[in-house]
Amino acid sequence: MPDVARDVVEHVSTLARLALSSEEIDRLQHEMGRILEHADKLQAVNTDAIQGTSHVIPMINVYREDQVGESLTPEEVVANAPDSADEFFKVPRTVEE
Amino acid sequence: MAMEPMIGLEVHVQLATESKMFCACSTKFGAEPNSNVCPSCLGLPGSLPVPNRKAVEYVIRTGAALNCSVADHCRFARKNYFYPDLTKNFQISQYDEPLTYNGYIDLKVNGEPVRIRIRRAHLEEDTGKNLHLASGSTLVEYNRGGIPLMEIVTEPDFTTAEQCREYLTQLRLILRCIGVSTANMDEGAMRAEPTVNLNDRATGEATPKVEIKNLNSIRSVYEAVKYEISRQRKAVAEGREGELFQQTRRWDESNGVTALMRRKETSDDYMYFPEPDLVPLEPDPAWVESIVSSCPELPAARCERFCTEYAIPEYDATVLTESRELADYFEDACKAFEGAAKTVSNWVMGDLTSLLHEAGVSIAQSPVSCERLAELLKLIDENVISGKIAKDVLAKMFESGKSAAEIVKEEGLEQISDTSALESVIDEVIAENPGPVEDVRGGKQQAIGFLVGQVMRKTQGQANPGMVNEMLSRKVKGEG
């Protein structure tokens, strides 16, 4: 598996909100290539007859009934927030992209 | 180039459950900020989501009403993006395996039948609310975060703004009829996002797709789609199609225009993957069958049936089927009355509706039951009271909870249908109004109306108007 293309690393870092330096991108092109190479071993296995697995425990249809239970108090909700105002979380301005 | 608008609609609907999608917090609208929030919907480490059975049922019910297939196996997926309206940096949604899919809805627009295909109706969780302050920071609260949200996506089958309007009108009626949502657009319980472009079906040539946001009424969707079609048409007609690009536009209600919100250079990349905290859903076929078979008659079908079965005008049928409760009331009243359905529809749509409106109560809470209304209408049919008096009686029934018969008896409102009792009043009126009497005799038939009015006045409206008319005519002409 060759190194990952530079624009792919840039795209992924944008999605992950990571500011990478040019050197870091160089390094990641190589490292991500090695990671994908490792994962690529799975391609050798024939999985045609196997359903996609998102959960390893054979379990389906776990539900809860529609009943209201306890919530936290607004004070508790914002207790761990770096910043809050009244009962709100306060975050840096986010303009709709 | 023969370009035709091609419009798709994505509608988000808050489901009317008591508790949230994946936790037991209340879904109550208008609660104190961050008061309906718990470790699970706050995305705190160690908390786990558990799906609300009712929400799953509601999506299946909606799917059934929209002629969709219900998946025998489906999963939830994480939709990843960074925005403070999410506590977890992902939204639990459905991606490649929606709960219901491949349906359709049949509409009638300007008398023409139109079929709109439904691509999918799936389940996800709502996001929190951001409040942008002038000071430069943003306040966030998560009462809405985690409320069950159904996303209904159509194929791009609409070609006009009128079709979009009719679709949303019917969809809202259906959602209310099957009881899965209040579908109030002004409270955000139903939100519509159209995607509009122009397309030449012969050559495949098309303008870039434009998504429109910030629409909080069916009327604004209609106006925005109409505006966007004409904006794109104008650019094409003037040879400026190169200036069109893929974007999201915001509907500016006060100026009646769409305005650029953001460019869309690449398609969204949400890095979807299966939600590992939730196990797959395989709705039990017997359960699905019971949900599908208990689906009530839908408003459009009921409206059509009302026209044929009760022989009422289409307008009446449309108004009456706007709410399931109103339609039920009408049908039950017709059954109890056994008289003309049009009489029932007149009273339900007219006097009863205005009394309910004034009192601010819904038809389901009407102090006058459908049986009681039928009793009142029978009294008119049997000439016990006049229609005019019945209006006052209904108002009194509404206020006191008494039956029509009780009120008529207590207040002595029985219509005077006794010939001898009417005779003396009519003689009086003839004696007091020689002018109009002469007019009638001279062939001016309209003057009889005035004389009838005088008799009604003297009897406080209790005279039987048919009888008065007939007796007056005879007497004036000297026949009786």
Contacts between the chains, C-beta under 8 A, distances in Angstrom:
chain1	res1	chain2	res2	distance
A	11	B	269	7.5
A	15	B	80	7.7
A	15	B	269	6.0
A	15	B	271	6.5
A	17	B	82	5.4
A	52	B	274	7.6
A	54	B	75	5.7
A	54	B	274	3.2
A	54	B	275	7.3
A	54	B	276	6.3
A	54	B	280	7.1
A	55	B	274	7.8
A	55	B	276	6.6
A	55	B	278	7.9
A	55	B	279	5.3
A	55	B	280	6.7
A	57	B	279	7.3
A	59	B	279	4.7
A	60	B	279	5.6
A	60	B	280	5.1
A	60	B	281	6.8
A	60	B	282	4.8
A	61	B	279	7.3
A	61	B	281	6.0
A	61	B	282	6.0
A	61	B	283	7.6
A	61	B	284	7.4
A	62	B	50	6.3
A	62	B	51	7.2
A	62	B	278	7.7
A	62	B	279	5.3
A	63	B	50	7.0
A	63	B	51	5.6
A	63	B	52	7.2
A	63	B	53	3.9
A	63	B	56	7.1
A	64	B	24	7.2
A	64	B	50	4.4
A	64	B	51	7.0
A	64	B	52	6.1
A	64	B	53	6.8
A	65	B	52	8.0
A	65	B	53	6.0
A	65	B	54	7.6
A	66	B	17	4.9
A	66	B	18	5.3
A	66	B	19	5.4
A	66	B	52	5.3
A	66	B	53	6.7
A	66	B	54	3.8
A	66	B	55	7.5
A	67	B	18	6.8
A	67	B	19	6.1
A	67	B	24	6.4
A	68	B	18	5.3
A	68	B	19	4.8
A	68	B	24	5.9
A	68	B	25	7.3
A	68	B	26	4.7
A	69	B	19	7.2
A	69	B	23	7.9
A	69	B	24	3.1
A	69	B	25	7.6
A	69	B	38	7.9
A	70	B	24	7.2
A	70	B	38	7.1
A	71	B	24	8.0
A	71	B	25	4.8
A	71	B	26	6.9
A	71	B	35	6.5
A	71	B	36	5.2
A	71	B	37	5.8
A	71	B	38	5.0
A	72	B	37	5.9
A	72	B	38	5.7
A	72	B	39	7.2
A	72	B	42	7.6
A	73	B	35	7.3
A	74	B	32	6.4
A	74	B	33	6.3
A	74	B	34	4.2
A	74	B	35	5.3
A	74	B	37	7.8
A	77	B	34	4.4
A	77	B	37	4.8
A	77	B	42	6.5
A	77	B	142	7.5
A	78	B	34	6.5
A	85	B	137	8.0
A	85	B	139	6.0
A	86	B	33	7.2
A	87	B	32	6.6
A	87	B	33	4.3
A	87	B	34	4.7
A	87	B	35	7.3
A	87	B	141	7.0
A	88	B	33	5.7
A	88	B	34	6.9
A	88	B	131	7.0
A	88	B	139	3.8
A	88	B	140	6.2
A	88	B	141	5.4
A	89	B	34	7.7
A	89	B	84	7.4
A	89	B	139	6.9
A	89	B	140	4.3
A	89	B	141	7.2
A	90	B	137	5.5
A	90	B	138	7.4
A	90	B	139	5.9
A	90	B	140	7.8
A	91	B	84	4.9
A	91	B	137	6.8
A	91	B	138	5.1
A	91	B	139	7.9
A	91	B	140	6.0
A	92	B	137	6.4
A	92	B	138	7.1
A	93	B	132	6.8
A	93	B	136	5.0
A	93	B	137	5.8
A	93	B	138	5.5
A	94	B	83	6.6
A	94	B	84	5.6
A	94	B	130	6.7
A	94	B	132	7.8
A	94	B	138	5.2
A	95	B	132	7.9
A	96	B	261	6.6
A	96	B	262	7.0
A	97	B	262	5.7
